[in-house]
Amino acid sequence: MKSLSLILLLLTNIACSETKSVYLCDSEGGKKYHFEKTCRGLSNCQHKIIETTLDKAKSQGKTRCGWEK
């Protein structure tokens, strides 16, 4: 029973990471994704801040913001 619970937990975490929302500065030079729209790393964004999925951000070569925990 414990192994079934662990498998379900793992599958839930995988599913959530695929659809987790992240934020990007919509500029050519933007290289990072942010979990919070109010992240300190987005404070200098001179363009529109857009919401996307974590998977899409990673597929675009974006990496996690250094200010994120």
C-alpha positions, 0 to 999 in steps of 0.5 A: 500500500505504501508503494502505491501511495508513493507512486501516486505522489510521484505522478502527481508531482510530475503532472504538476510540474508540467502545468506549473505556471511561471513568469517571464520577461517578454524580451529578447534577452530574457533568460530566466523564469520566475515562480512569482510575478512579484519576484525581485528578478523581474523588477527590471523588466522593461517589457511585458511580463508573461505567464507560461508553463514551466515546461514551455519556459525550459523548452525555450532554454530559460533557467530558474531565477537566482533570487528564487528559493 
